[in-house]
Amino acid sequence: MNIKLSYTFATALVILFTTEVSLAQKSTKTKPKAVTEKGALFFESTFISLGSVQDKEEPIKLVYKYRNIGKGKTTITNIKPDCGCSKPKWDTKPIAFDQKGEIEVYFFPKELSGNQTKTITVFTDGEPNVYYLKFTAFIDDVNARVAKAYPSKQGNTLFDSYEVKFPTIFNYATDSLYRTIYNPTAKPIKIFGIDAPKYMTVTKDKDYIAPNSEVGFKFKYKAKEANDYGKKLDEVIVYTDDSLEPKKKFLVRANIIEDFDQLSKKEKANPPIFVAVTPVIDLGQIKTLSTHTVTFTITNKGKSPLYVRKIFSTCGCTTTDFDYSKPIKKGKKVTITVAYNTNYDIGKVEKQISLITNTPNQTLHNLVLKANIVYTR
């Protein structure tokens, strides 16, 4: 055979084989699957506030409107409320792109009371596949009204508030507040007496609290008779025949302040000025269960006499010795003796000694007692 002819024949065979392999490979490739577009619901609102509603038998209808903003269809597969008081209703047919619809929820408030927050969970075959719808309501029934008006409880009785607050009261003034106690039981509760500090007068409307009724208490605070300054906390005890808790307690908080508006123009122009000569005293290292006495020095840099109205500390571990009746004249220095009992304090401590003075711009001043307390047997 001719060499040239043989080479040409071999080349033809190679090309034929390569072509068949290539065609075979192409025939084995699978065609890509078409992507299915999913729908997506957009709700006009996912939260509805019903406000105050009555605890009636008839349901309240809520409507959540939606629109499919996805490219494909979607179907609401299920809706689950978080309680049996809500009954949802919806269309189970597929929702096309841009199609609108609504979910109806029927809320049954009967036998519910007070503030309510409910969640409706919506399941779909779209993206996302879960939505949360919420609504709130205040169920206005007798129990809810009582609970709202009387949030505090002591024994079988309810209080509008057991705290009686006089945020600011001048040292010469008298102020009054009214509080009520409610009896939610079926039996009357008798009031035997009231125990209050001597500078407070507390009177009651009645001697007993009838079932499902209230009794008012008037608190009259006489700051002049208290003869004090700053923040005070007192207890007023009401004695009753309540089987669960006969002694009722009111906490009376007052902040007694000085009325600087009564000063003359001259006094306002030349006020006393408090300066601590020794604002901080450091005892260094001391032992537990020991007592130490220190002396702070203060002075008056103003023109009018300076009076220290009150001295108090952050704990009962310190006692002070000072004559409140004597004024501190211009340029004069006086000392405040403080005794500190370490008790079982340990490590580095800082005790704050506070002073209330007749300085108009700032009445409260602080002195600091420091120590490093080590344990001793």
C-alpha positions in Angstrom: 0.0 0.0 0.0 1.1 3.5 -0.7 2.6 5.1 2.5 0.8 8.4 1.7 -2.5 6.6 1.2 -2.1 4.8 4.5 -1.5 8.0 6.4 -4.6 9.7 5.0 -6.8 6.7 5.9 -5.5 6.7 9.5 -6.1 10.4 9.8 -9.7 9.9 8.6 -10.3 7.2 11.2 -9.1 9.4 14.0 -11.3 12.3 13.0 -14.3 10.0 12.7 -13.7 8.5 16.2 -13.2 11.9 17.8 -16.5 13.2 16.3 -18.4 10.1 17.5 -17.0 10.5 21.1 -17.9 14.2 21.1 -21.5 13.5 19.9 -21.8 10.8 22.5 -20.7 13.1 25.3 -23.2 15.8 24.2 -26.0 13.3 24.1 -25.3 12.2 27.7 -25.6 15.8 29.1 -29.0 16.5 30.9 -31.0 19.6 30.1 -31.2 22.1 33.1 -34.5 22.1 34.9 -36.7 25.2 34.7 -36.6 27.3 38.0 -40.0 27.6 39.6 -40.7 31.1 40.8 -42.2 31.4 44.3 -44.7 33.9 45.4 -44.3 36.3 48.4 -47.1 37.9 50.4 -46.9 41.6 51.4 -49.3 42.6 54.3 -50.6 46.1 54.5 -50.2 45.7 58.3 -49.1 42.9 60.5 -50.3 44.6 63.7 -53.7 45.8 64.8 -54.6 47.5 68.0 -58.2 47.1 69.1 -57.9 49.5 72.0 -60.4 48.9 74.8 -63.2 46.4 74.1 -66.0 44.8 76.2 -65.9 41.2 77.3 -69.0 40.3 75.2 -70.1 37.0 73.6 -70.0 38.3 70.0 -66.6 38.0 68.2 -64.7 41.0 66.9 -63.6 40.8 63.3 -60.1 41.7 62.3 -58.9 41.9 58.6 -55.3 41.5 57.4 -55.0 42.5 53.8 -52.2 41.2 51.6 -50.9 41.2 48.0 -48.7 38.7 46.2 -45.5 40.6 45.2 -43.6 37.5 44.2 -43.1 36.3 40.6 -44.9 33.0 41.1 -48.0 31.7 42.7 -48.3 31.0 46.4 -50.8 29.3 48.6 -51.7 29.8 52.3 -51.3 26.2 53.6 -52.3 26.8 57.2 -53.0 29.4 59.9 -52.5 28.8 63.6 -53.7 31.2 66.3 -51.9 31.1 69.7 -55.2 30.5 71.6 -58.7 29.3 71.2 -60.1 32.8 71.4 -59.0 33.5 67.8 -60.6 31.9 64.8 -58.9 32.6 61.4 -60.6 32.3 58.0 -58.7 32.4 54.6 -58.8 31.4 50.9 -57.0 28.1 50.2 -56.7 28.7 46.4 -53.3 29.6 44.9 -52.6 33.4 44.8 -51.3 34.7 41.5 -48.7 37.5 41.1 -50.2 40.9 42.1 -53.4 39.3 43.3 -54.9 40.7 46.5 -56.6 38.9 49.3 -57.3 39.1 53.0 -57.2 36.9 56.1 -60.2 37.3 58.5 -59.6 36.7 62.2 -62.6 36.5 64.7 -61.6 37.3 68.2 -63.8 36.2 71.1 -63.0 38.4 74.2 -65.5 36.7 76.5 -63.9 35.4 79.8 -60.7 37.4 79.0 -59.6 40.3 81.2 -57.1 43.2 80.9 -54.3 43.6 78.4 -54.1 40.9 75.8 -51.5 40.3 73.0 -52.3 37.6 70.4 -50.2 36.1 67.6 -51.5 34.5 64.4 -48.9 32.4 62.5 -49.5 32.1 58.7 -47.8 29.3 56.7 -47.4 29.4 52.9 -45.5 27.5 50.2 -43.9 30.8 49.1 -40.8 32.7 50.2 -40.8 33.4 53.1 -43.0 30.5 54.2 -44.0 31.9 57.6 -45.6 35.2 58.6 -46.6 36.5 62.1 -49.7 38.7 62.5 -50.4 40.3 65.9 -53.1 42.2 67.6 -53.7 43.7 71.0 -56.7 44.6 73.1 -57.7 45.7 76.6 -60.6 43.7 77.7 -62.7 46.1 79.8 -64.5 43.9 82.4 -65.0 44.4 86.1 -61.9 42.4 87.0 -59.8 44.3 84.6 -61.1 47.7 85.8 -60.4 46.7 89.4 -56.9 45.4 88.5 -56.1 48.6 86.7 -57.3 50.8 89.4 -55.8 48.8 92.3 -52.5 47.2 91.1 -51.0 46.6 94.5 -52.2 43.8 96.9 -51.8 43.2 100.6 -53.6 40.2 102.0 -57.2 40.1 100.7 -57.2 43.8 99.9 -56.1 45.8 96.9 -54.4 49.3 96.9 -54.4 52.0 94.3 -50.9 52.5 95.7 -49.3 51.6 99.0 -46.8 54.5 98.5 -47.7 58.0 99.5 -45.2 60.4 97.9 -44.5 64.1 98.7 -41.7 64.8 96.2 -41.1 68.3 97.5 -42.6 70.0 100.5 -41.3 73.2 102.2 -40.0 72.9 105.7 -42.9 75.1 107.0 -45.7 73.7 104.8 -48.5 71.1 105.0 -49.5 68.8 102.2 -52.2 66.2 101.7 -52.7 63.0 99.5 -55.5 60.5 99.2 -55.1 56.8 98.9 -57.8 54.0 98.7 -58.0 50.3 99.7 -60.4 48.1 97.9 -62.1 44.9 99.2 -62.7 42.4 96.4 -64.0 39.7 98.7 -67.6 38.8 99.7 -67.1 39.7 103.4 -66.7 43.2 105.0 -63.2 44.0 106.4 -63.2 46.1 109.6 -60.6 48.8 110.3 -59.6 48.9 114.0 -57.0 51.7 114.0 -54.2 53.6 112.3 -50.6 54.1 113.6 -48.8 57.1 112.0 -45.9 59.4 113.0 -46.8 62.4 115.1 -46.3 64.9 112.2 -48.8 63.0 110.1 -52.5 62.9 110.4 -54.2 59.9 108.7 -58.0 59.7 108.6 -60.3 57.1 107.0 -63.7 57.6 105.3 -65.3 54.6 107.0 -64.6 52.1 109.8 -65.1 49.1 107.5 -64.6 48.2 103.8 -67.7 46.7 102.3 -67.5 43.8 99.8 -66.5 45.0 96.3 -66.1 48.5 97.7 -63.3 50.9 98.6 -62.4 53.1 101.6 -60.3 56.3 101.2 -57.5 57.4 103.5 -56.3 61.0 103.7 -52.7 61.6 104.6 -51.8 65.1 105.9 -48.1 65.7 106.2 -47.0 68.6 108.5 -43.3 69.3 107.6 -42.9 71.9 110.3 -43.7 69.4 113.0 -41.3 66.9 111.4 -38.5 69.4 112.0 -36.3 67.7 109.4 -34.7 68.2 106.0 -34.1 66.0 103.0 -35.6 62.7 102.1 -37.6 60.8 104.7 -39.3 57.4 104.7 -42.0 56.5 107.2 -44.5 53.7 107.7 -48.2 54.0 108.4 -49.9 50.9 109.7 -53.6 50.2 109.2 -55.0 47.5 111.6 -57.8 45.4 110.1 -59.5 42.0 110.7 -58.3 40.7 107.3 -57.8 37.0 107.9 -54.9 36.8 105.4 -52.9 39.9 106.4 -54.5 42.1 109.1 -51.7 44.8 109.2 -51.8 47.0 106.1 -48.7 49.1 105.4 -48.4 52.4 103.6 -44.9 53.8 102.8 -44.8 57.6 103.1 -41.9 59.3 101.3 -41.2 63.0 101.6 -38.5 65.4 100.5 -38.4 68.4 102.9 -36.7 71.4 101.4 -36.0 75.0 102.3 -37.9 77.8 100.5 -35.2 80.2 99.2 -37.8 82.3 97.5 -38.6 83.8 100.9 -35.1 85.4 101.1 -34.7 89.1 100.5 -32.9 90.5 97.5 -29.9 91.3 99.7 -29.9 87.8 101.1 -30.1 86.3 97.6 -27.2 88.6 96.4 -25.0 87.6 99.4 -25.7 83.9 100.0 -23.5 81.6 102.3 -21.0 79.5 100.4 -20.1 76.0 101.6 -16.5 74.9 101.2 -15.0 71.6 102.6 -11.5 72.2 103.8 -11.0 68.5 104.2 -13.4 66.9 101.7 -11.7 63.4 102.0 -10.1 61.6 104.9 -8.2 58.4 104.4 -7.7 56.2 107.5 -5.3 54.0 105.6 -5.1 50.4 106.8 -7.3 49.5 109.8 -8.7 46.4 111.4 -12.2 44.9 111.3 -14.3 45.3 114.4 -12.7 48.6 115.3 -13.9 52.2 115.8 -12.2 55.3 114.5 -13.0 59.0 115.0 -12.1 61.6 112.4 -12.7 65.3 112.1 -13.8 67.0 108.9 -13.4 70.8 108.6 -15.7 73.0 106.7 -15.9 76.8 106.2 -18.2 79.6 104.9 -16.8 81.6 102.0 -20.0 83.6 101.6 -21.3 86.7 103.4 -24.5 85.4 105.0 -24.4 82.9 107.9 -24.1 79.3 106.9 -26.3 76.7 108.6 -25.9 72.9 108.5 -29.5 71.6 108.5 -28.8 67.9 108.5 -25.9 65.3 108.4 -26.5 61.7 107.3 -24.5 58.9 105.9 -24.8 55.9 103.5 -24.9 53.4 106.4 -25.5 53.1 110.1 -21.8 52.4 110.7 -21.1 56.2 111.2 -22.3 58.6 113.8 -21.7 62.4 113.8 -21.4 65.0 116.4 -22.4 68.6 115.4 -24.2 71.6 116.9 -26.9 72.5 114.2 -28.1 75.6 116.1 -24.9 77.6 115.7 -24.4 79.5 112.4 -21.1 79.5 110.6 -20.2 83.1 110.0 -18.2 84.5 107.1 -14.6 83.1 107.0 -15.1 80.9 110.1 -14.2 77.2 110.2 -16.0 74.5 112.1 -15.4 70.8 112.6 -17.6 67.8 112.2 -16.7 64.8 114.3 -17.5 61.4 112.7 -17.1 58.0 114.4 -16.8 55.0 112.1 -17.3 51.4 113.3 -15.8 49.0 110.7 -17.9 46.1 112.0 -17.3 43.3 109.4 -16.4 45.6 106.4 -13.4 44.2 104.5 -11.1 45.6 101.9 -11.1 49.1 100.5 -14.2 51.1 101.5 -15.6 54.6 100.9 -18.2 56.0 103.3 -20.1 59.1 102.2 -21.1 61.7 104.8 -23.8 64.0 103.3 -24.7 67.5 104.5 -27.8 69.6 103.8 -27.1 73.3 104.2 -28.9 76.7 103.6 -26.8 77.4 100.5 -29.4 78.3 97.7 -27.4 77.1 94.7 -26.6 73.7 96.1 -28.0 72.4 99.3 -26.5 68.9 99.3 -22.7 68.4 99.9 -20.7 65.2 100.4 -17.6 64.3 102.5 -15.8 61.0 102.0 -14.2 58.7 104.5 -11.8 56.1 103.1 -10.1 53.1 104.6 -8.5 49.8 103.7 -9.8 47.2 106.2 -7.9 44.0 107.0 -9.4 41.0 108.7 -8.2 40.3 112.3 -9.3 37.5 114.6 
